[in-house]
């Protein structure tokens, strides 16, 4: 019966009841999406990453790979009907700024989770904020020891850690007759933790650490020259780093100029950029890698990446950084799907633990309640006389 035909008193209560029901429905819908960063149409993901205003080549490459995959997923409808929206802040490779960015993303931007930092120092600071606020931090693209030990229940790395890369580089050197080692590392808490791991590995493998080469991010030419002299006097047969490719390039050039005959190898971070900058000086360098070759089509993951990335960035070279970003974004989407149609942070974590090991097109990543292994892939590549990487 139309309300116009209902007695006035009944019509009043009908309208009142209708209003209450409408308000209740609106309230229920609001409560259903009360989780920060979750709305009926999108998932807001927070990211603090080292781009340095576009000057950080490795960070830019990583971001290109992340965006290539997320745009592809969004074009197909997103995750269970929600678009993935990435809110990105540049930490400028500053630990203090990374921590402030993480706090801003959680407290002001109200993101669902944190994701995808690069560089060990900034990533470790984001991990601290995430742990304090009990918010998942998924896919830090760094090999820092503090992301895994002590165990952090809210931090989910995807790539292998630097300690496994160090082991691969040391084992290779030992197999070719090397026994004396020099380690180029940041003069920081993070660098000190890496140094402790290198000492343990040398002891385990029967090798000797003969030179600890710490550097500050603002190390000038005079400091680099001092480190080159220290290296020359140490008799080290192998030198390797854990990051800081700009400073490492300077050390290699300074050491070569004074006749240092040590073999210089390196970890994955910024490997393509370092080899490009060094030119002929990089020929024969061995790099540890945590993803397959981005230029070869030998794996299903690389074939997928190449096809998608070529459409996203036509004419742009493939790189280790963009492939690592792509794989990490793929793992993120896997985790978001496990959170279900009504995602919460708790459901995301429980979904990660309750599901099968992640499988990024043939590359598994494992997470348990006691240890977040992620991927265990560590490979070695050598720079040829043509400046190409051969695995």
C-alpha positions in Angstrom: 0.0 0.0 0.0 1.5 3.4 -0.9 2.4 5.5 2.1 -0.1 8.2 0.9 -2.9 5.8 1.6 -1.6 4.7 5.0 -3.1 6.4 8.1 -0.8 9.3 9.3 0.4 7.5 12.5 1.2 4.3 10.6 2.9 6.2 7.8 5.1 8.0 10.4 6.3 4.7 11.9 6.8 3.2 8.4 9.0 6.1 7.4 10.9 5.9 10.7 11.5 2.2 10.4 12.6 2.6 6.8 15.1 5.3 7.9 16.4 3.1 10.7 16.9 0.1 8.3 18.7 2.3 5.9 21.0 3.7 8.6 21.7 0.1 9.8 22.6 -1.0 6.3 24.9 1.9 5.9 26.5 1.2 9.2 26.9 -2.5 8.4 28.6 -1.7 5.1 30.9 0.8 6.9 31.9 -1.8 9.5 32.5 -4.4 6.7 35.2 -2.1 5.3 36.4 -0.6 8.6 39.9 -2.1 8.0 42.4 0.6 7.0 43.0 0.8 3.3 40.1 -1.5 2.3 37.1 -0.2 0.5 34.5 -2.0 -1.8 36.6 -1.1 -4.9 40.2 -0.9 -3.8 43.1 -2.0 -1.6 45.5 0.8 -0.6 49.0 -0.4 -0.2 51.8 1.7 1.3 55.3 1.8 0.0 58.5 3.7 1.1 61.2 3.1 -1.5 64.6 4.5 -2.4 64.1 6.5 -5.6 66.1 9.6 -4.7 64.0 11.7 -7.0 64.6 9.4 -10.0 68.4 9.2 -9.5 68.5 5.8 -8.0 68.6 3.5 -11.1 68.1 0.3 -9.2 65.0 1.7 -7.3 63.6 3.0 -10.5 64.0 -0.4 -12.2 62.3 -2.2 -9.3 59.4 0.2 -9.4 59.0 -0.3 -13.1 58.7 -4.1 -12.5 56.2 -3.6 -9.7 54.0 -1.3 -11.7 54.1 -3.5 -14.7 52.6 -6.4 -12.8 50.1 -4.4 -10.7 48.8 -2.6 -13.8 48.3 -6.0 -15.5 46.4 -7.4 -12.5 44.2 -4.2 -12.2 43.4 -4.4 -16.0 42.0 -7.9 -15.3 39.8 -6.8 -12.4 42.2 -6.5 -9.6 42.1 -8.8 -6.5 38.6 -10.3 -6.0 37.1 -7.2 -7.6 39.3 -4.6 -5.9 41.9 -2.5 -7.6 45.4 -2.4 -6.0 46.4 1.2 -5.4 50.0 1.9 -4.5 50.7 5.0 -2.3 54.5 5.5 -2.7 56.8 7.8 -0.8 60.5 8.3 -1.6 62.8 7.7 1.4 65.9 9.1 -0.4 67.9 6.1 1.0 67.6 7.7 4.5 66.7 5.4 7.4 65.1 8.2 9.3 63.0 9.2 6.4 62.0 5.6 5.7 60.7 5.3 9.3 58.8 8.6 9.0 57.3 7.5 5.7 56.1 4.2 7.2 54.5 6.0 10.1 52.8 8.5 7.7 51.5 5.7 5.5 49.9 3.9 8.4 48.7 6.9 10.5 47.8 9.5 7.9 47.3 7.7 4.6 45.6 4.7 6.4 47.1 2.0 4.1 46.2 -1.6 4.4 49.7 -3.0 4.6 53.3 -1.9 3.9 55.2 -3.2 0.9 58.2 -3.1 -1.4 61.1 -1.1 0.2 64.6 -1.4 -1.3 68.0 -1.0 0.4 68.8 -2.7 3.7 68.9 0.3 6.1 65.5 1.9 5.0 63.8 -1.6 4.8 64.9 -2.4 8.3 63.4 0.8 9.6 60.1 0.1 7.9 60.2 -3.3 9.4 60.6 -1.8 12.9 57.6 0.4 12.4 55.5 -2.4 11.0 56.4 -4.6 13.9 55.6 -2.0 16.5 52.2 -1.3 15.0 51.5 -4.9 14.2 50.9 -4.3 10.5 52.2 -6.7 7.8 55.2 -5.5 5.8 55.3 -7.7 2.7 58.1 -8.0 0.2 61.0 -5.8 1.4 63.4 -6.0 -1.6 66.6 -6.2 0.5 68.8 -8.9 2.0 69.4 -7.2 5.4 69.8 -9.7 8.3 67.5 -7.7 10.5 64.5 -8.6 8.3 64.8 -12.2 9.4 66.8 -12.5 12.6 65.4 -12.2 15.2 62.2 -13.5 13.7 59.7 -10.8 12.8 56.1 -12.2 12.5 54.9 -9.2 10.6 57.7 -9.1 8.0 57.5 -11.3 4.9 60.6 -11.1 2.6 60.3 -12.6 -0.9 63.9 -12.7 -2.1 66.8 -14.6 -0.5 68.9 -12.8 2.1 72.5 -11.5 1.6 73.9 -14.1 3.9 73.0 -16.8 1.4 74.6 -14.6 -1.4 77.8 -14.2 0.7 78.0 -18.0 1.1 77.7 -18.5 -2.7 80.4 -16.0 -3.4 82.8 -17.4 -0.8 82.2 -21.0 -1.9 83.0 -20.0 -5.5 86.2 -18.2 -4.5 87.3 -21.2 -2.4 86.6 -23.5 -5.4 89.0 -21.4 -7.5 91.7 -21.3 -4.9 90.9 -18.3 -2.9 91.2 -18.2 0.9 91.8 -14.6 1.9 88.7 -12.3 1.9 88.0 -8.5 2.1 84.5 -7.2 2.8 83.3 -3.8 1.7 80.3 -2.8 3.9 78.5 0.2 5.2 79.6 1.7 8.5 76.3 1.1 10.2 74.4 -1.3 12.4 73.2 -3.1 9.3 76.8 -3.3 8.0 78.0 -4.6 11.3 75.4 -7.4 11.2 76.6 -8.3 7.7 80.2 -8.4 8.9 79.3 -10.8 11.7 77.7 -13.1 9.1 80.8 -12.9 6.9 83.0 -13.8 9.8 80.9 -16.8 10.6 80.8 -18.0 7.0 84.6 -17.6 6.7 85.0 -19.7 9.8 82.6 -22.3 8.5 84.4 -22.5 5.1 87.9 -22.4 6.4 88.7 -19.0 4.9 90.2 -15.8 6.4 88.8 -12.3 6.6 91.9 -10.2 6.2 90.2 -6.8 5.6 87.1 -5.1 6.9 86.4 -2.1 4.7 83.6 0.1 6.3 82.4 3.2 4.5 80.0 6.0 5.2 77.4 7.0 2.6 79.1 10.3 2.2 82.7 8.8 1.9 84.9 11.1 0.0 87.8 10.3 -2.4 90.3 10.5 0.4 88.5 7.9 2.4 88.1 5.6 -0.6 91.8 5.9 -1.3 92.6 4.9 2.3 90.4 1.8 1.9 92.2 1.0 -1.4 95.5 1.1 0.3 94.2 -1.0 3.2 93.0 -3.6 0.6 96.4 -3.6 -1.2 98.3 -4.2 2.1 95.9 -7.0 3.2 96.7 -9.5 0.5 93.1 -10.3 -0.1 92.3 -12.5 -3.0 88.6 -11.8 -3.0 86.7 -8.6 -2.4 82.9 -8.4 -2.2 80.3 -6.0 -1.0 76.8 -5.9 0.4 75.5 -2.8 -1.4 76.6 0.8 -1.9 77.3 0.4 -5.6 78.4 4.0 -6.0 81.0 3.7 -3.3 82.0 0.2 -4.5 82.6 1.5 -8.0 84.9 4.2 -6.6 86.8 1.6 -4.5 87.3 -0.7 -7.5 88.6 2.2 -9.7 90.9 3.4 -6.9 92.2 -0.1 -6.2 92.9 -0.8 -9.8 94.7 2.5 -10.2 97.3 1.5 -7.5 97.8 -2.0 -8.8 95.5 -4.1 -6.5 95.2 -7.5 -8.1 92.3 -8.8 -5.9 89.2 -10.3 -7.6 86.2 -8.0 -7.1 82.8 -9.7 -7.0 79.5 -8.4 -5.7 76.0 -9.2 -4.5 72.9 -8.7 -6.6 71.7 -5.2 -5.6 72.4 -2.8 -8.5 74.6 -5.4 -10.3 73.5 -4.3 -13.8 74.1 -0.6 -13.0 77.5 -1.3 -11.4 78.6 -3.4 -14.4 77.4 -0.7 -16.8 79.3 2.0 -15.0 82.5 0.1 -14.7 82.5 -0.9 -18.4 85.6 -3.1 -19.2 86.6 -3.1 -15.5 83.6 -5.3 -14.8 84.6 -8.0 -17.3 85.0 -11.3 -15.4 83.2 -10.0 -12.2 81.0 -12.6 -10.6 77.7 -11.5 -9.0 75.3 -13.4 -6.9 71.7 -13.1 -8.1 68.4 -13.8 -6.4 66.3 -14.0 -9.6 66.8 -15.8 -12.9 68.4 -14.0 -15.8 66.0 -11.4 -17.1 67.4 -11.6 -20.6 67.0 -15.3 -21.2 63.7 -17.1 -21.7 64.7 -20.3 -19.9 62.1 -20.1 -17.1 58.3 -19.7 -17.2 58.7 -16.7 -14.8 61.1 -14.9 -17.1 59.0 -15.5 -20.2 56.0 -14.1 -18.4 57.9 -11.1 -17.2 59.4 -10.3 -20.6 56.0 -10.5 -22.3 54.3 -8.2 -19.8 57.2 -5.8 -19.3 57.7 -5.3 -23.1 54.1 -4.1 -23.3 54.4 -1.9 -20.2 57.8 -0.3 -21.1 58.3 -0.8 -24.8 62.0 -0.2 -25.8 63.2 -0.4 -22.1 65.9 -2.9 -21.4 65.1 -5.9 -19.1 67.0 -5.8 -15.8 67.5 -7.7 -12.6 65.8 -4.9 -10.7 62.6 -4.8 -12.7 62.3 -8.6 -12.7 62.8 -8.7 -8.9 60.1 -6.0 -8.6 57.8 -7.9 -10.9 58.2 -11.2 -8.9 57.7 -9.4 -5.6 54.5 -7.7 -6.8 53.3 -11.1 -8.0 53.9 -12.6 -4.5 52.0 -9.6 -3.0 49.0 -10.3 -5.2 49.1 -13.9 -4.1 49.1 -12.8 -0.5 46.2 -10.4 -1.0 44.1 -13.2 -2.7 44.7 -15.4 0.4 43.1 -12.6 2.6 39.7 -13.5 1.0 36.8 -11.4 -0.2 36.6 -9.5 3.1 40.3 -8.8 3.8 41.7 -7.8 7.1 45.3 -7.7 8.2 44.7 -10.8 10.4 43.1 -12.7 7.5 46.1 -11.8 5.3 48.6 -13.2 7.8 46.5 -16.3 8.5 46.0 -16.8 4.7 49.7 -16.8 4.1 50.3 -19.4 6.8 47.3 -21.5 5.8 47.9 -21.7 2.1 50.4 -23.8 0.1 53.8 -22.4 -0.6 53.6 -19.4 -2.9 54.5 -20.2 -6.5 55.5 -17.4 -8.8 55.3 -19.3 -12.0 57.8 -22.0 -10.9 59.6 -20.0 -8.2 58.4 -21.1 -4.7 58.4 -19.0 -1.6 57.8 -20.5 1.8 56.3 -18.9 5.0 55.7 -20.7 8.3 54.8 -19.4 11.7 58.4 -19.9 12.8 60.4 -18.7 9.8 59.7 -16.5 6.7 62.1 -18.1 4.2 60.6 -16.6 1.1 62.5 -17.7 -2.0 65.8 -19.5 -1.5 67.1 -19.0 -5.1 70.7 -17.8 -5.2 72.6 -18.1 -8.5 75.9 -16.8 -9.8 76.4 -14.8 -13.0 79.6 -13.6 -14.7 80.1 -10.5 -16.8 81.4 -11.4 -20.2 83.8 -9.4 -22.3 80.7 -8.1 -24.2 79.4 -6.7 -20.9 76.6 -9.3 -20.7 75.6 -11.4 -17.7 76.0 -15.1 -18.2 74.5 -17.4 -15.5 
